[in-house]
Every structure is written in C-alpha cells, then in structure tokens.
Amino acid sequence: MRWLVSCLILILLSSCANCYFITVDAHAEECFFDTVEAGTKMGLTFEIAEGGFLDIDVKIIGPDGSIIYQGDQESSGKYTFAAHHPGVYTYCFGNQKSSMTPKVVMFNMDIGENSKPLEETSDGKNADENHNKIDDMIKELSTSLWGVKNEQEYMQVRDRNHRAINESTNSCVVMWAFFEAMILVCMTIGQIFYLKRFFEVRRVV
C-alpha cells in the first residue's frame, strides 16, 4: 500500500501540468514554448479571466512552422494533439484586435509522457508485466486528478466572470430605475404647477 501511495505522489509531483495567469496588452502577443519528442501527447486549455469582451486569438505552431491550431476571438477552449515531429512547439495568445483593453488569460499546458514500446525478455514476456496494470491505473488516476483540479480552477474563473456581469447588470438596472423615478417625480411636480396655474382666477384691477 505504501508503494502505491509513494508512486502516486511521485507521478503527481512529476506531472508537467501547470496553470498560469498572464496579461496580454492591447496590440500585443504572448508566446510560450515547449520542447518535446515525437509522439508526446500535448494539450492546451485556456479561459479569458477578464478584459474587454473576454476574447483572444490563439495559435499553436509546430517545429516546422506549420500552424497546428488557430482560433480567432475565443473566450475559452481545449485542444489536445500528439506531437508529430520532435522540437519546439509554440503557444501564442494574440490581442492585436483590441484597441486599448488588456486581457487576462488563464491557461494550462499539459504535456503527457512519450509512448514507448515495452521491453521484452528472452522468453517473450514483458519485463514489467506484474506492475504494468498498477502503473496504468496510477497514471490514469493522476490524469483524472489533474483534470478535476483544472476544471475547478476554470469554474472559479467562470464564476468570477459571471458574478461581475451580474453585478454590472444589477447596477445598470438600479441606476435606470432611479433615473425613471426621478423623471416621474419631476413630471408630477411639473403637472401640479401647470394645473395650479391653469385653474388660477386672474382679476383685472
């Protein structure tokens, strides 16, 4: 049991999934780089936390300069793929279309393990056949835990965005109701003075 717990802790500590918050200024582009081997599973998850209309341009570029993924004015998204070539992969967040509003982006770059064939012994059996199932279960559990953690972080960002929108809408409704009340009071006072003058009896001396 201790061996299982220690392996789980090691896998969690060695995981390459990290969540980042960055600010992309207007007319700017922020890029990040990862060097991986061919066959490595890679993933990008992002969410716009605040700024403007909560949209940004996303682009993933391979080592050969080809565009693997490109999205315009997206507020959130998930994209996973396998590295076809070894080298440096680039993730870029562009805010060129914004005139003056910076954007706060929360993103997560998930880099999995490179799939390697199992070594075989002379009798044709896998060298680690006894531990393969346990290792697979631990890796699957680790991936699930990181997925739950990332989803919680994205839900917190979405909740904060929705709360800000609700508070802004509520403030506008309150201000508009106050404005309407003031207009009604002014119209009522004006009508009272108008009717009072209308029914006044003027005598000529």
N, C-alpha and C positions, 0 to 999 in steps of 0.2 A: 504494500500500500504506500509506504514511504517512497519507494522508487517511482511509482506512478505520479505522486504529488510533485516530487522533485523534477521529473521530466516535464510535467505540465508547467511548472514555474519557469524552467529554462526556456521552453518554447515561447511562453508569453514574454519573457524578457528579451528574447532574441528576435521577436517579431519586428518587421520593418514598417508597421503602420503607425503613423503619427498624424495628429490633427494640428493644423496651422491656421492662424488668422493673419491676413495681410491686408494692407490698404493700397489700392491701385488708384493713383491720382488721375485726374482728367487728362486726356490725350497721352496716356502712358500705358506701358505694357510690362508686366512682371513675368519672368520665366524661371523655371526650376528644372533641374537636370538630374537624371538617374542613369547610372551605368549598369547594365545588366547583360547576362548571357542569353543566347538564343534559346527559346523555349520557356523562358521565365514568364509566369503569369503576372500581369500588371493591372492595376485598377486606379481610377481617379473618381473621387466623389467630391462634389462641391456644392456650396449653398451660399447665396448672397445674404449677408447679415444685415447690411444697411447701406443706404446711399441711392438717391435718385429713384428710378423705377425698379430697383432690385434686379438689374440685368447686366450681363457682361458677356464678352466674346471669349470663347475657349478654343484652344488649339493644341493638338498633340502631334509632334513631329518626330519621325523616326531617325535613325542614324544616317540613312541615305538621303535625308532631306525630304522624303515623301510625307504628306500630311495623312496621318492615320485617322484623326478625328477632328472635326471643326464644327463649332456651333456658334451662332450669332444671337446676341441678346437673350441669353438663357439665364434663368434665375436659380436653377438647381439642376443637377444631373448626375448620373452614374454611368461610367463606361469602363468595361474590362476587355482586355485583349491579351494575346500571347506575343511575346517578342519574337519576330521572325528573323531578325539579324542581331548579332551582338554589337554593343556600342552604347552611345549616349542617346537617351530619349528625352525630349524636351516637352514640358508642360507650360503653356503660356496663357495668361489671363490679360485680355486687352480691354482698355477703357477709352479707346480713341474716339468713339462716337459721342462721348459725354463732353459737354462744353465746359462745365465748371464743377461738377459734383464728383468727389472721390467715392469709390466703392470699397466696402469691407467684405472680403471673401474668406469664407471658411472652407478649407479643402483638406483632403486626405489622400495621400498617395500610398497605395497598398502594393507591396512587391512580394510575391509569393516565392516559393522555392522552385528551383530548376528541376524539372523531371528527369531523373537519371535512371537508366536500367539497373535492375537488381543484379548483384554479383552472384554467380552460381558456383557451387562447389563441383568437385570432380564427379560426384555421383548424380549431378543434375538437379539437386535441390538448392533452394535459395539459402544463402548464408545466414540471414536473419529471419528465417521463416517463423520462428517462435514469437518474435516481437513485432512482426510487421502489422498485425491486426491492432495491437495496442498502440503502436506509433501512429497508425492511420486514425484511430479513434481520438488520440490526443491532439493531433493536428486539426481534425475536424472540429473538436471542441474548442480549440484555441481560435480557429477562424470564426466560429459562431459567437464566441465571447467578444471578439473584436468587432464583429458586425453589430452586436447588441449595443456595445459602447458607442460606436459611431452613430447608430440610429438615435440613441439618447441625446447625443450632442446636437444632431441635426434637428431633433424635435424641440430642444431648448431654443435653438436659433429661430425656428419657425414660430414657436410660441411667443418669443420676444417680438418678432416682426408683426404677428397678428395682433398682439396686445398694443403695439404702437399705432397700428392702423385703426384699431377700435377706439383708442383714446383720442386720436386725432379726429375721427368721425364724430365722436361724442362731443368734443369741444366745438366743432363746427355747428352741430345741431343746437347746442346750448346757446352759442352766440347768435345764431339765426332766430331762435325762439325769443331771446332777449330783445333783438332788433325788432321783431314783429310786435312784441308787447309795447315797446316804446312808440312805434308807429301808431298802434291802436290808441294809446293814451293821448298822443298829440292830436290825432284826428278827433277823438272825443272832446277834448278841450276846445279845439277849433270849432266844432259843430255847436258846442254850448254857447260860445261867444257869438257865433254867427246868428243862431236862433234868438239869442237875447237881444241883439241889435235889430233883428228883423221885426220883433214884436214890440219894440220901443215906440211909444207915442210921442211924436215931436210936436211941440206947440210953437207957433209963431207969435212972438210978442210984438 
